Every structure is written in structure tokens, then in C-alpha cells.
């Protein structure tokens, strides 16, 4: 089951710090998995890849994970509409108009709420009745449509709030050593060739903890030294 954290909470901040730490220390595959499982980081490049691969349904679902439907910004609403329009156009071009007919009917009935609604409506109607035309227009319009969507992403406050990772600091109040007793490193010793496949939730549990009430400077210095040693070991294991 995916691990969900309260958006905007301290848990989300800690998880974003963890993702940043993993990326900076050569564990990109695990960081990528953790991003997907927790939903604390919005990856604009991932959304763009899905759109270019004609995975518009998945792209719409991904973007909506970060907004509250019915209580979102105008930019978020426009973004979802643009993704749905591209999805319908792609299905028309693929000769699958029947598969998105219900979606087309709902979208078309509500287009008047959005900018350029008349032009978009005429375009969809013409493509719906002519697959050859739909295929030609899809190839021509797709790059521009993706650019428009990504421009909306850059303006969407809900997405931008989750689009940047915090600086990877070694503050022991947020990040623990990768050496939980009998845990991660025992796992690694028995699976040397699978270091890049460590479950994200295992790493998350090893990093997350409550902020301690008091931390002495001596403890901080000792902790930083331990993390630096562990980082070197992680890199060797990853490269080896």
C-alpha cells in the first residue's frame, strides 16, 4: 500500500528531504519510487513524458493527486481541462472515439466555462467525425498542446508548492543514519546486487523520526560524521 502523508505537514517535509538525500547520493531509483508512493513531490518532467507518450489518462490522474477537486485554483482547473482535451484528441486520432464518448460529452457541455472554448469545441467536433483529419491534426497540435499544459503547470500554485525539493541538509532533527540496527545494512549484506531495489518504505522508516527536544553540538558533530561515512559506503555499493 502506498504511504500517504498529510500534504504540507512536517512528514511531507521530511520525506522531501529524504528524496533529496537519495538523489544526491546515487540512489535515484529508490528516490523515484518514494516520490510515486508518497505523493509529496510533483515531478513536472514525469508529467511531460506521460503526455508525449499519449498517456493522458495517467497524466490527468497524476496531476489531480496534488489538487483538491472543487476547491482548486483556476490554473489547476484549466490544466486538467487541457489534459482531457489532449486525451480526447489522441483517442480520436487512434480511432477510439467510442472509448471516450462519455468523457467528450461531459467536457463539451462544460467548455463554455473556459478560455478558447468555442475554438476547442469546433476542433473536437471536426476530429470526432473524421479520423484521418484527427490523426493529422493530432501530430501537428500535440507538441504545442504539451507546451501549453506545461506552461499551466508552471503557473499552478498547488503543483509548484510540491515541485521543488528542499536542500539536502544533514540536520539530525530530520534525517537519521542509514544504519538502523539489524535493518537496512543487514538487508544489503544479503542482497548486494539489489541495492537499487531497496523498498522505499524501508528507507523512509530509517530516516523519519520525531524532532528531538534537545541535541547537543557534540551529538550533531558525531551524527554528521556517521552520515558522511555511510554516504561513501552507499556510493561504493551502488557503483559496485
Biotite code that builds the C-alpha atoms (Angstrom):
import biotite.structure as struc

atoms = struc.array([
    struc.Atom([0.000, 0.000, 0.000], chain_id="A", res_id=1, res_name="UNK", atom_name="CA", element="C"),
    struc.Atom([1.347, 3.456, -0.848], chain_id="A", res_id=2, res_name="UNK", atom_name="CA", element="C"),
    struc.Atom([2.384, 5.585, 2.059], chain_id="A", res_id=3, res_name="UNK", atom_name="CA", element="C"),
    struc.Atom([0.313, 8.765, 2.203], chain_id="A", res_id=4, res_name="UNK", atom_name="CA", element="C"),
    struc.Atom([1.321, 11.751, 4.273], chain_id="A", res_id=5, res_name="UNK", atom_name="CA", element="C"),
    struc.Atom([-0.625, 14.855, 5.152], chain_id="A", res_id=6, res_name="UNK", atom_name="CA", element="C"),
    struc.Atom([0.108, 17.445, 2.478], chain_id="A", res_id=7, res_name="UNK", atom_name="CA", element="C"),
    struc.Atom([2.011, 20.410, 3.784], chain_id="A", res_id=8, res_name="UNK", atom_name="CA", element="C"),
    struc.Atom([2.788, 18.663, 7.057], chain_id="A", res_id=9, res_name="UNK", atom_name="CA", element="C"),
    struc.Atom([6.111, 18.028, 8.710], chain_id="A", res_id=10, res_name="UNK", atom_name="CA", element="C"),
    struc.Atom([6.047, 14.428, 7.490], chain_id="A", res_id=11, res_name="UNK", atom_name="CA", element="C"),
    struc.Atom([5.900, 15.683, 3.911], chain_id="A", res_id=12, res_name="UNK", atom_name="CA", element="C"),
    struc.Atom([8.881, 17.960, 4.514], chain_id="A", res_id=13, res_name="UNK", atom_name="CA", element="C"),
    struc.Atom([10.889, 15.087, 5.960], chain_id="A", res_id=14, res_name="UNK", atom_name="CA", element="C"),
    struc.Atom([10.030, 12.846, 3.032], chain_id="A", res_id=15, res_name="UNK", atom_name="CA", element="C"),
    struc.Atom([11.066, 15.535, 0.542], chain_id="A", res_id=16, res_name="UNK", atom_name="CA", element="C"),
    struc.Atom([14.357, 15.893, 2.415], chain_id="A", res_id=17, res_name="UNK", atom_name="CA", element="C"),
    struc.Atom([14.784, 12.138, 2.181], chain_id="A", res_id=18, res_name="UNK", atom_name="CA", element="C"),
    struc.Atom([14.149, 12.180, -1.573], chain_id="A", res_id=19, res_name="UNK", atom_name="CA", element="C"),
    struc.Atom([16.705, 14.958, -1.968], chain_id="A", res_id=20, res_name="UNK", atom_name="CA", element="C"),
    struc.Atom([19.232, 12.979, 0.087], chain_id="A", res_id=21, res_name="UNK", atom_name="CA", element="C"),
    struc.Atom([18.719, 9.827, -2.004], chain_id="A", res_id=22, res_name="UNK", atom_name="CA", element="C"),
    struc.Atom([19.136, 11.703, -5.279], chain_id="A", res_id=23, res_name="UNK", atom_name="CA", element="C"),
    struc.Atom([22.350, 13.341, -4.138], chain_id="A", res_id=24, res_name="UNK", atom_name="CA", element="C"),
    struc.Atom([23.827, 10.020, -3.047], chain_id="A", res_id=25, res_name="UNK", atom_name="CA", element="C"),
    struc.Atom([23.266, 7.882, -6.125], chain_id="A", res_id=26, res_name="UNK", atom_name="CA", element="C"),
    struc.Atom([20.003, 6.164, -5.112], chain_id="A", res_id=27, res_name="UNK", atom_name="CA", element="C"),
    struc.Atom([17.891, 7.698, -7.864], chain_id="A", res_id=28, res_name="UNK", atom_name="CA", element="C"),
    struc.Atom([15.773, 4.584, -8.456], chain_id="A", res_id=29, res_name="UNK", atom_name="CA", element="C"),
    struc.Atom([14.737, 4.436, -4.812], chain_id="A", res_id=30, res_name="UNK", atom_name="CA", element="C"),
    struc.Atom([14.096, 8.196, -4.758], chain_id="A", res_id=31, res_name="UNK", atom_name="CA", element="C"),
    struc.Atom([11.892, 7.838, -7.837], chain_id="A", res_id=32, res_name="UNK", atom_name="CA", element="C"),
    struc.Atom([9.881, 5.037, -6.190], chain_id="A", res_id=33, res_name="UNK", atom_name="CA", element="C"),
    struc.Atom([9.473, 7.025, -2.992], chain_id="A", res_id=34, res_name="UNK", atom_name="CA", element="C"),
    struc.Atom([8.185, 10.015, -4.970], chain_id="A", res_id=35, res_name="UNK", atom_name="CA", element="C"),
    struc.Atom([5.493, 7.851, -6.549], chain_id="A", res_id=36, res_name="UNK", atom_name="CA", element="C"),
    struc.Atom([4.492, 6.095, -3.323], chain_id="A", res_id=37, res_name="UNK", atom_name="CA", element="C"),
    struc.Atom([4.185, 9.142, -1.103], chain_id="A", res_id=38, res_name="UNK", atom_name="CA", element="C"),
    struc.Atom([2.914, 11.877, -3.427], chain_id="A", res_id=39, res_name="UNK", atom_name="CA", element="C"),
    struc.Atom([4.964, 14.528, -1.609], chain_id="A", res_id=40, res_name="UNK", atom_name="CA", element="C"),
    struc.Atom([6.871, 15.643, -4.711], chain_id="A", res_id=41, res_name="UNK", atom_name="CA", element="C"),
    struc.Atom([5.426, 16.734, -8.050], chain_id="A", res_id=42, res_name="UNK", atom_name="CA", element="C"),
    struc.Atom([7.667, 15.760, -10.967], chain_id="A", res_id=43, res_name="UNK", atom_name="CA", element="C"),
    struc.Atom([6.901, 18.012, -13.939], chain_id="A", res_id=44, res_name="UNK", atom_name="CA", element="C"),
    struc.Atom([9.265, 16.042, -16.190], chain_id="A", res_id=45, res_name="UNK", atom_name="CA", element="C"),
    struc.Atom([7.339, 12.851, -15.402], chain_id="A", res_id=46, res_name="UNK", atom_name="CA", element="C"),
    struc.Atom([4.062, 14.542, -16.367], chain_id="A", res_id=47, res_name="UNK", atom_name="CA", element="C"),
    struc.Atom([5.575, 15.790, -19.627], chain_id="A", res_id=48, res_name="UNK", atom_name="CA", element="C"),
    struc.Atom([6.825, 12.296, -20.533], chain_id="A", res_id=49, res_name="UNK", atom_name="CA", element="C"),
    struc.Atom([3.360, 10.838, -19.983], chain_id="A", res_id=50, res_name="UNK", atom_name="CA", element="C"),
    struc.Atom([1.796, 13.481, -22.221], chain_id="A", res_id=51, res_name="UNK", atom_name="CA", element="C"),
    struc.Atom([4.328, 12.930, -25.003], chain_id="A", res_id=52, res_name="UNK", atom_name="CA", element="C"),
    struc.Atom([3.746, 9.165, -24.742], chain_id="A", res_id=53, res_name="UNK", atom_name="CA", element="C"),
    struc.Atom([-0.030, 9.695, -25.145], chain_id="A", res_id=54, res_name="UNK", atom_name="CA", element="C"),
    struc.Atom([-0.670, 8.509, -21.587], chain_id="A", res_id=55, res_name="UNK", atom_name="CA", element="C"),
    struc.Atom([-3.054, 11.373, -20.952], chain_id="A", res_id=56, res_name="UNK", atom_name="CA", element="C"),
    struc.Atom([-5.376, 9.447, -18.626], chain_id="A", res_id=57, res_name="UNK", atom_name="CA", element="C"),
    struc.Atom([-2.428, 8.632, -16.367], chain_id="A", res_id=58, res_name="UNK", atom_name="CA", element="C"),
    struc.Atom([-1.184, 12.228, -16.645], chain_id="A", res_id=59, res_name="UNK", atom_name="CA", element="C"),
    struc.Atom([-4.567, 13.587, -15.569], chain_id="A", res_id=60, res_name="UNK", atom_name="CA", element="C"),
    struc.Atom([-4.731, 11.217, -12.587], chain_id="A", res_id=61, res_name="UNK", atom_name="CA", element="C"),
    struc.Atom([-1.177, 12.140, -11.595], chain_id="A", res_id=62, res_name="UNK", atom_name="CA", element="C"),
    struc.Atom([-1.808, 15.893, -11.682], chain_id="A", res_id=63, res_name="UNK", atom_name="CA", element="C"),
    struc.Atom([-5.083, 15.574, -9.769], chain_id="A", res_id=64, res_name="UNK", atom_name="CA", element="C"),
    struc.Atom([-3.297, 13.854, -6.887], chain_id="A", res_id=65, res_name="UNK", atom_name="CA", element="C"),
    struc.Atom([-1.868, 17.239, -5.925], chain_id="A", res_id=66, res_name="UNK", atom_name="CA", element="C"),
    struc.Atom([-5.037, 19.338, -6.071], chain_id="A", res_id=67, res_name="UNK", atom_name="CA", element="C"),
    struc.Atom([-8.398, 19.312, -4.331], chain_id="A", res_id=68, res_name="UNK", atom_name="CA", element="C"),
    struc.Atom([-11.111, 18.911, -6.945], chain_id="A", res_id=69, res_name="UNK", atom_name="CA", element="C"),
    struc.Atom([-13.817, 21.530, -6.473], chain_id="A", res_id=70, res_name="UNK", atom_name="CA", element="C"),
    struc.Atom([-11.561, 23.717, -4.365], chain_id="A", res_id=71, res_name="UNK", atom_name="CA", element="C"),
    struc.Atom([-8.536, 24.380, -6.545], chain_id="A", res_id=72, res_name="UNK", atom_name="CA", element="C"),
    struc.Atom([-7.002, 27.333, -8.347], chain_id="A", res_id=73, res_name="UNK", atom_name="CA", element="C"),
    struc.Atom([-8.222, 28.441, -11.810], chain_id="A", res_id=74, res_name="UNK", atom_name="CA", element="C"),
    struc.Atom([-4.850, 27.318, -13.172], chain_id="A", res_id=75, res_name="UNK", atom_name="CA", element="C"),
    struc.Atom([-5.390, 23.795, -11.825], chain_id="A", res_id=76, res_name="UNK", atom_name="CA", element="C"),
    struc.Atom([-8.867, 23.614, -13.363], chain_id="A", res_id=77, res_name="UNK", atom_name="CA", element="C"),
    struc.Atom([-7.585, 24.840, -16.732], chain_id="A", res_id=78, res_name="UNK", atom_name="CA", element="C"),
    struc.Atom([-4.699, 22.371, -16.558], chain_id="A", res_id=79, res_name="UNK", atom_name="CA", element="C"),
    struc.Atom([-6.996, 19.399, -16.090], chain_id="A", res_id=80, res_name="UNK", atom_name="CA", element="C"),
    struc.Atom([-9.264, 20.532, -18.936], chain_id="A", res_id=81, res_name="UNK", atom_name="CA", element="C"),
    struc.Atom([-6.293, 20.895, -21.303], chain_id="A", res_id=82, res_name="UNK", atom_name="CA", element="C"),
    struc.Atom([-5.046, 17.409, -20.425], chain_id="A", res_id=83, res_name="UNK", atom_name="CA", element="C"),
    struc.Atom([-8.514, 15.956, -21.025], chain_id="A", res_id=84, res_name="UNK", atom_name="CA", element="C"),
    struc.Atom([-8.750, 17.738, -24.392], chain_id="A", res_id=85, res_name="UNK", atom_name="CA", element="C"),
    struc.Atom([-5.405, 16.250, -25.439], chain_id="A", res_id=86, res_name="UNK", atom_name="CA", element="C"),
    struc.Atom([-6.570, 12.821, -24.273], chain_id="A", res_id=87, res_name="UNK", atom_name="CA", element="C"),
    struc.Atom([-9.741, 13.046, -26.370], chain_id="A", res_id=88, res_name="UNK", atom_name="CA", element="C"),
    struc.Atom([-7.800, 14.254, -29.425], chain_id="A", res_id=89, res_name="UNK", atom_name="CA", element="C"),
    struc.Atom([-5.335, 11.349, -29.069], chain_id="A", res_id=90, res_name="UNK", atom_name="CA", element="C"),
    struc.Atom([-8.166, 8.814, -28.866], chain_id="A", res_id=91, res_name="UNK", atom_name="CA", element="C"),
    struc.Atom([-9.926, 10.362, -31.858], chain_id="A", res_id=92, res_name="UNK", atom_name="CA", element="C"),
    struc.Atom([-6.674, 10.075, -33.828], chain_id="A", res_id=93, res_name="UNK", atom_name="CA", element="C"),
    struc.Atom([-6.333, 6.426, -32.795], chain_id="A", res_id=94, res_name="UNK", atom_name="CA", element="C"),
    struc.Atom([-9.858, 5.623, -33.976], chain_id="A", res_id=95, res_name="UNK", atom_name="CA", element="C"),
    struc.Atom([-11.166, 5.141, -30.447], chain_id="A", res_id=96, res_name="UNK", atom_name="CA", element="C"),
    struc.Atom([-13.812, 7.847, -30.333], chain_id="A", res_id=97, res_name="UNK", atom_name="CA", element="C"),
    struc.Atom([-16.285, 5.403, -28.786], chain_id="A", res_id=98, res_name="UNK", atom_name="CA", element="C"),
    struc.Atom([-13.970, 4.838, -25.815], chain_id="A", res_id=99, res_name="UNK", atom_name="CA", element="C"),
    struc.Atom([-14.059, 8.498, -24.792], chain_id="A", res_id=100, res_name="UNK", atom_name="CA", element="C"),
    struc.Atom([-17.542, 9.426, -25.985], chain_id="A", res_id=101, res_name="UNK", atom_name="CA", element="C"),
    struc.Atom([-18.943, 9.883, -22.464], chain_id="A", res_id=102, res_name="UNK", atom_name="CA", element="C"),
    struc.Atom([-15.909, 11.970, -21.482], chain_id="A", res_id=103, res_name="UNK", atom_name="CA", element="C"),
    struc.Atom([-16.244, 14.032, -24.662], chain_id="A", res_id=104, res_name="UNK", atom_name="CA", element="C"),
    struc.Atom([-19.938, 14.715, -23.983], chain_id="A", res_id=105, res_name="UNK", atom_name="CA", element="C"),
    struc.Atom([-19.255, 15.916, -20.417], chain_id="A", res_id=106, res_name="UNK", atom_name="CA", element="C"),
    struc.Atom([-16.302, 18.057, -21.441], chain_id="A", res_id=107, res_name="UNK", atom_name="CA", element="C"),
    struc.Atom([-18.071, 19.571, -24.443], chain_id="A", res_id=108, res_name="UNK", atom_name="CA", element="C"),
    struc.Atom([-21.090, 20.506, -22.311], chain_id="A", res_id=109, res_name="UNK", atom_name="CA", element="C"),
    struc.Atom([-18.857, 22.470, -19.928], chain_id="A", res_id=110, res_name="UNK", atom_name="CA", element="C"),
    struc.Atom([-16.345, 24.015, -22.322], chain_id="A", res_id=111, res_name="UNK", atom_name="CA", element="C"),
    struc.Atom([-18.076, 27.404, -22.207], chain_id="A", res_id=112, res_name="UNK", atom_name="CA", element="C"),
    struc.Atom([-16.555, 27.958, -18.768], chain_id="A", res_id=113, res_name="UNK", atom_name="CA", element="C"),
    struc.Atom([-13.027, 28.012, -20.194], chain_id="A", res_id=114, res_name="UNK", atom_name="CA", element="C"),
    struc.Atom([-10.861, 30.202, -22.390], chain_id="A", res_id=115, res_name="UNK", atom_name="CA", element="C"),
    struc.Atom([-10.902, 29.454, -26.147], chain_id="A", res_id=116, res_name="UNK", atom_name="CA", element="C"),
    struc.Atom([-13.924, 27.208, -25.595], chain_id="A", res_id=117, res_name="UNK", atom_name="CA", element="C"),
    struc.Atom([-15.502, 27.911, -28.999], chain_id="A", res_id=118, res_name="UNK", atom_name="CA", element="C"),
    struc.Atom([-12.346, 27.101, -30.956], chain_id="A", res_id=119, res_name="UNK", atom_name="CA", element="C"),
    struc.Atom([-11.676, 23.958, -28.910], chain_id="A", res_id=120, res_name="UNK", atom_name="CA", element="C"),
    struc.Atom([-15.272, 22.792, -29.320], chain_id="A", res_id=121, res_name="UNK", atom_name="CA", element="C"),
    struc.Atom([-15.179, 23.183, -33.114], chain_id="A", res_id=122, res_name="UNK", atom_name="CA", element="C"),
    struc.Atom([-11.842, 21.371, -33.282], chain_id="A", res_id=123, res_name="UNK", atom_name="CA", element="C"),
    struc.Atom([-13.119, 18.411, -31.265], chain_id="A", res_id=124, res_name="UNK", atom_name="CA", element="C"),
    struc.Atom([-16.309, 18.111, -33.324], chain_id="A", res_id=125, res_name="UNK", atom_name="CA", element="C"),
    struc.Atom([-14.391, 18.116, -36.619], chain_id="A", res_id=126, res_name="UNK", atom_name="CA", element="C"),
    struc.Atom([-11.911, 15.498, -35.392], chain_id="A", res_id=127, res_name="UNK", atom_name="CA", element="C"),
    struc.Atom([-14.637, 13.316, -33.936], chain_id="A", res_id=128, res_name="UNK", atom_name="CA", element="C"),
    struc.Atom([-16.213, 12.787, -37.346], chain_id="A", res_id=129, res_name="UNK", atom_name="CA", element="C"),
    struc.Atom([-13.022, 12.391, -39.392], chain_id="A", res_id=130, res_name="UNK", atom_name="CA", element="C"),
    struc.Atom([-10.325, 10.014, -38.155], chain_id="A", res_id=131, res_name="UNK", atom_name="CA", element="C"),
    struc.Atom([-7.862, 10.922, -40.923], chain_id="A", res_id=132, res_name="UNK", atom_name="CA", element="C"),
    struc.Atom([-8.163, 14.592, -40.090], chain_id="A", res_id=133, res_name="UNK", atom_name="CA", element="C"),
    struc.Atom([-7.892, 13.774, -36.391], chain_id="A", res_id=134, res_name="UNK", atom_name="CA", element="C"),
    struc.Atom([-4.661, 11.851, -36.943], chain_id="A", res_id=135, res_name="UNK", atom_name="CA", element="C"),
    struc.Atom([-3.083, 14.672, -38.967], chain_id="A", res_id=136, res_name="UNK", atom_name="CA", element="C"),
    struc.Atom([-4.141, 17.387, -36.520], chain_id="A", res_id=137, res_name="UNK", atom_name="CA", element="C"),
    struc.Atom([-3.027, 15.339, -33.529], chain_id="A", res_id=138, res_name="UNK", atom_name="CA", element="C"),
    struc.Atom([0.520, 15.068, -34.863], chain_id="A", res_id=139, res_name="UNK", atom_name="CA", element="C"),
    struc.Atom([0.552, 18.769, -35.677], chain_id="A", res_id=140, res_name="UNK", atom_name="CA", element="C"),
    struc.Atom([-1.035, 20.063, -32.465], chain_id="A", res_id=141, res_name="UNK", atom_name="CA", element="C"),
    struc.Atom([0.427, 17.719, -29.867], chain_id="A", res_id=142, res_name="UNK", atom_name="CA", element="C"),
    struc.Atom([3.801, 19.482, -29.285], chain_id="A", res_id=143, res_name="UNK", atom_name="CA", element="C"),
    struc.Atom([2.114, 22.865, -28.855], chain_id="A", res_id=144, res_name="UNK", atom_name="CA", element="C"),
    struc.Atom([-0.600, 21.368, -26.642], chain_id="A", res_id=145, res_name="UNK", atom_name="CA", element="C"),
    struc.Atom([2.013, 19.832, -24.351], chain_id="A", res_id=146, res_name="UNK", atom_name="CA", element="C"),
    struc.Atom([3.833, 23.179, -24.137], chain_id="A", res_id=147, res_name="UNK", atom_name="CA", element="C"),
    struc.Atom([0.587, 24.924, -23.161], chain_id="A", res_id=148, res_name="UNK", atom_name="CA", element="C"),
    struc.Atom([-0.061, 22.319, -20.471], chain_id="A", res_id=149, res_name="UNK", atom_name="CA", element="C"),
    struc.Atom([3.440, 22.656, -19.053], chain_id="A", res_id=150, res_name="UNK", atom_name="CA", element="C"),
    struc.Atom([3.052, 26.437, -19.022], chain_id="A", res_id=151, res_name="UNK", atom_name="CA", element="C"),
    struc.Atom([-0.060, 25.975, -16.876], chain_id="A", res_id=152, res_name="UNK", atom_name="CA", element="C"),
    struc.Atom([1.906, 23.625, -14.626], chain_id="A", res_id=153, res_name="UNK", atom_name="CA", element="C"),
    struc.Atom([4.432, 26.409, -14.021], chain_id="A", res_id=154, res_name="UNK", atom_name="CA", element="C"),
    struc.Atom([1.590, 28.752, -13.014], chain_id="A", res_id=155, res_name="UNK", atom_name="CA", element="C"),
    struc.Atom([-0.351, 26.284, -10.865], chain_id="A", res_id=156, res_name="UNK", atom_name="CA", element="C"),
    struc.Atom([0.277, 27.094, -7.161], chain_id="A", res_id=157, res_name="UNK", atom_name="CA", element="C"),
    struc.Atom([-0.736, 23.628, -5.948], chain_id="A", res_id=158, res_name="UNK", atom_name="CA", element="C"),
    struc.Atom([1.839, 21.937, -8.157], chain_id="A", res_id=159, res_name="UNK", atom_name="CA", element="C"),
    struc.Atom([4.627, 24.449, -7.673], chain_id="A", res_id=160, res_name="UNK", atom_name="CA", element="C"),
    struc.Atom([4.355, 24.031, -3.907], chain_id="A", res_id=161, res_name="UNK", atom_name="CA", element="C"),
    struc.Atom([5.423, 20.402, -4.400], chain_id="A", res_id=162, res_name="UNK", atom_name="CA", element="C"),
    struc.Atom([7.719, 20.833, -7.392], chain_id="A", res_id=163, res_name="UNK", atom_name="CA", element="C"),
    struc.Atom([10.910, 21.773, -5.533], chain_id="A", res_id=164, res_name="UNK", atom_name="CA", element="C"),
    struc.Atom([12.913, 19.587, -3.220], chain_id="A", res_id=165, res_name="UNK", atom_name="CA", element="C"),
    struc.Atom([14.432, 21.218, -0.146], chain_id="A", res_id=166, res_name="UNK", atom_name="CA", element="C"),
    struc.Atom([18.190, 21.468, 0.127], chain_id="A", res_id=167, res_name="UNK", atom_name="CA", element="C"),
    struc.Atom([19.618, 18.191, 1.332], chain_id="A", res_id=168, res_name="UNK", atom_name="CA", element="C"),
    struc.Atom([20.944, 19.040, 4.786], chain_id="A", res_id=169, res_name="UNK", atom_name="CA", element="C"),
    struc.Atom([22.264, 16.654, 7.368], chain_id="A", res_id=170, res_name="UNK", atom_name="CA", element="C"),
    struc.Atom([20.151, 18.061, 10.189], chain_id="A", res_id=171, res_name="UNK", atom_name="CA", element="C"),
    struc.Atom([19.738, 15.118, 12.576], chain_id="A", res_id=172, res_name="UNK", atom_name="CA", element="C"),
    struc.Atom([16.342, 16.511, 13.532], chain_id="A", res_id=173, res_name="UNK", atom_name="CA", element="C"),
    struc.Atom([15.096, 15.371, 10.123], chain_id="A", res_id=174, res_name="UNK", atom_name="CA", element="C"),
    struc.Atom([17.477, 12.716, 8.834], chain_id="A", res_id=175, res_name="UNK", atom_name="CA", element="C"),
    struc.Atom([18.805, 9.645, 10.595], chain_id="A", res_id=176, res_name="UNK", atom_name="CA", element="C"),
    struc.Atom([21.736, 7.446, 9.706], chain_id="A", res_id=177, res_name="UNK", atom_name="CA", element="C"),
    struc.Atom([21.264, 4.683, 7.166], chain_id="A", res_id=178, res_name="UNK", atom_name="CA", element="C"),
    struc.Atom([22.384, 2.227, 9.842], chain_id="A", res_id=179, res_name="UNK", atom_name="CA", element="C"),
    struc.Atom([19.248, 1.077, 11.707], chain_id="A", res_id=180, res_name="UNK", atom_name="CA", element="C"),
    struc.Atom([20.158, -1.911, 13.961], chain_id="A", res_id=181, res_name="UNK", atom_name="CA", element="C"),
    struc.Atom([19.815, -5.155, 12.041], chain_id="A", res_id=182, res_name="UNK", atom_name="CA", element="C"),
    struc.Atom([17.825, -3.401, 9.331], chain_id="A", res_id=183, res_name="UNK", atom_name="CA", element="C"),
    struc.Atom([18.929, -1.832, 6.090], chain_id="A", res_id=184, res_name="UNK", atom_name="CA", element="C"),
    struc.Atom([22.576, -2.866, 6.150], chain_id="A", res_id=185, res_name="UNK", atom_name="CA", element="C"),
    struc.Atom([21.703, -6.440, 7.093], chain_id="A", res_id=186, res_name="UNK", atom_name="CA", element="C"),
    struc.Atom([19.331, -6.400, 4.128], chain_id="A", res_id=187, res_name="UNK", atom_name="CA", element="C"),
    struc.Atom([22.132, -5.072, 1.915], chain_id="A", res_id=188, res_name="UNK", atom_name="CA", element="C"),
    struc.Atom([24.632, -7.714, 3.021], chain_id="A", res_id=189, res_name="UNK", atom_name="CA", element="C"),
    struc.Atom([22.314, -10.469, 1.789], chain_id="A", res_id=190, res_name="UNK", atom_name="CA", element="C"),
    struc.Atom([21.296, -8.661, -1.389], chain_id="A", res_id=191, res_name="UNK", atom_name="CA", element="C"),
    struc.Atom([24.431, -6.950, -2.648], chain_id="A", res_id=192, res_name="UNK", atom_name="CA", element="C"),
    struc.Atom([23.218, -6.905, -6.224], chain_id="A", res_id=193, res_name="UNK", atom_name="CA", element="C"),
    struc.Atom([19.860, -5.360, -5.329], chain_id="A", res_id=194, res_name="UNK", atom_name="CA", element="C"),
    struc.Atom([20.947, -2.174, -3.566], chain_id="A", res_id=195, res_name="UNK", atom_name="CA", element="C"),
    struc.Atom([18.953, -0.085, -6.043], chain_id="A", res_id=196, res_name="UNK", atom_name="CA", element="C"),
    struc.Atom([15.773, -2.024, -5.230], chain_id="A", res_id=197, res_name="UNK", atom_name="CA", element="C"),
    struc.Atom([15.559, -1.386, -1.502], chain_id="A", res_id=198, res_name="UNK", atom_name="CA", element="C"),
    struc.Atom([11.850, -0.787, -0.758], chain_id="A", res_id=199, res_name="UNK", atom_name="CA", element="C"),
    struc.Atom([11.155, 2.909, -0.371], chain_id="A", res_id=200, res_name="UNK", atom_name="CA", element="C"),
    struc.Atom([9.208, 2.364, 2.839], chain_id="A", res_id=201, res_name="UNK", atom_name="CA", element="C"),
    struc.Atom([12.258, 0.679, 4.434], chain_id="A", res_id=202, res_name="UNK", atom_name="CA", element="C"),
    struc.Atom([14.392, 3.729, 3.738], chain_id="A", res_id=203, res_name="UNK", atom_name="CA", element="C"),
    struc.Atom([11.621, 6.078, 4.804], chain_id="A", res_id=204, res_name="UNK", atom_name="CA", element="C"),
    struc.Atom([11.280, 4.408, 8.200], chain_id="A", res_id=205, res_name="UNK", atom_name="CA", element="C"),
    struc.Atom([15.041, 4.595, 8.717], chain_id="A", res_id=206, res_name="UNK", atom_name="CA", element="C"),
    struc.Atom([15.022, 8.351, 8.104], chain_id="A", res_id=207, res_name="UNK", atom_name="CA", element="C"),
    struc.Atom([11.855, 9.585, 9.772], chain_id="A", res_id=208, res_name="UNK", atom_name="CA", element="C"),
    struc.Atom([11.561, 10.313, 13.461], chain_id="A", res_id=209, res_name="UNK", atom_name="CA", element="C"),
    struc.Atom([10.190, 12.920, 15.795], chain_id="A", res_id=210, res_name="UNK", atom_name="CA", element="C"),
    struc.Atom([12.274, 16.022, 16.283], chain_id="A", res_id=211, res_name="UNK", atom_name="CA", element="C"),
    struc.Atom([14.296, 15.557, 19.490], chain_id="A", res_id=212, res_name="UNK", atom_name="CA", element="C"),
    struc.Atom([13.780, 18.208, 22.184], chain_id="A", res_id=213, res_name="UNK", atom_name="CA", element="C"),
    struc.Atom([17.500, 18.900, 22.650], chain_id="A", res_id=214, res_name="UNK", atom_name="CA", element="C"),
    struc.Atom([20.544, 17.987, 20.583], chain_id="A", res_id=215, res_name="UNK", atom_name="CA", element="C"),
    struc.Atom([23.998, 18.825, 21.789], chain_id="A", res_id=216, res_name="UNK", atom_name="CA", element="C"),
    struc.Atom([26.660, 20.121, 19.426], chain_id="A", res_id=217, res_name="UNK", atom_name="CA", element="C"),
    struc.Atom([28.748, 17.039, 20.212], chain_id="A", res_id=218, res_name="UNK", atom_name="CA", element="C"),
    struc.Atom([25.902, 14.749, 19.147], chain_id="A", res_id=219, res_name="UNK", atom_name="CA", element="C"),
    struc.Atom([25.387, 16.707, 15.938], chain_id="A", res_id=220, res_name="UNK", atom_name="CA", element="C"),
    struc.Atom([29.075, 16.513, 15.017], chain_id="A", res_id=221, res_name="UNK", atom_name="CA", element="C"),
    struc.Atom([29.146, 12.781, 15.716], chain_id="A", res_id=222, res_name="UNK", atom_name="CA", element="C"),
    struc.Atom([25.987, 12.232, 13.684], chain_id="A", res_id=223, res_name="UNK", atom_name="CA", element="C"),
    struc.Atom([27.289, 14.167, 10.683], chain_id="A", res_id=224, res_name="UNK", atom_name="CA", element="C"),
    struc.Atom([30.458, 12.106, 10.663], chain_id="A", res_id=225, res_name="UNK", atom_name="CA", element="C"),
    struc.Atom([28.448, 8.879, 10.666], chain_id="A", res_id=226, res_name="UNK", atom_name="CA", element="C"),
    struc.Atom([26.300, 10.024, 7.748], chain_id="A", res_id=227, res_name="UNK", atom_name="CA", element="C"),
    struc.Atom([29.312, 11.037, 5.674], chain_id="A", res_id=228, res_name="UNK", atom_name="CA", element="C"),
    struc.Atom([30.834, 7.572, 6.153], chain_id="A", res_id=229, res_name="UNK", atom_name="CA", element="C"),
    struc.Atom([27.554, 5.890, 5.263], chain_id="A", res_id=230, res_name="UNK", atom_name="CA", element="C"),
    struc.Atom([27.194, 8.004, 2.104], chain_id="A", res_id=231, res_name="UNK", atom_name="CA", element="C"),
    struc.Atom([30.588, 6.809, 0.902], chain_id="A", res_id=232, res_name="UNK", atom_name="CA", element="C"),
    struc.Atom([29.595, 3.197, 1.585], chain_id="A", res_id=233, res_name="UNK", atom_name="CA", element="C"),
    struc.Atom([26.303, 3.651, -0.257], chain_id="A", res_id=234, res_name="UNK", atom_name="CA", element="C"),
    struc.Atom([28.093, 5.032, -3.302], chain_id="A", res_id=235, res_name="UNK", atom_name="CA", element="C"),
    struc.Atom([30.585, 2.140, -3.333], chain_id="A", res_id=236, res_name="UNK", atom_name="CA", element="C"),
    struc.Atom([27.781, -0.401, -3.063], chain_id="A", res_id=237, res_name="UNK", atom_name="CA", element="C"),
    struc.Atom([25.779, 1.306, -5.793], chain_id="A", res_id=238, res_name="UNK", atom_name="CA", element="C"),
    struc.Atom([28.707, 1.539, -8.189], chain_id="A", res_id=239, res_name="UNK", atom_name="CA", element="C"),
    struc.Atom([29.935, -1.964, -7.390], chain_id="A", res_id=240, res_name="UNK", atom_name="CA", element="C"),
])
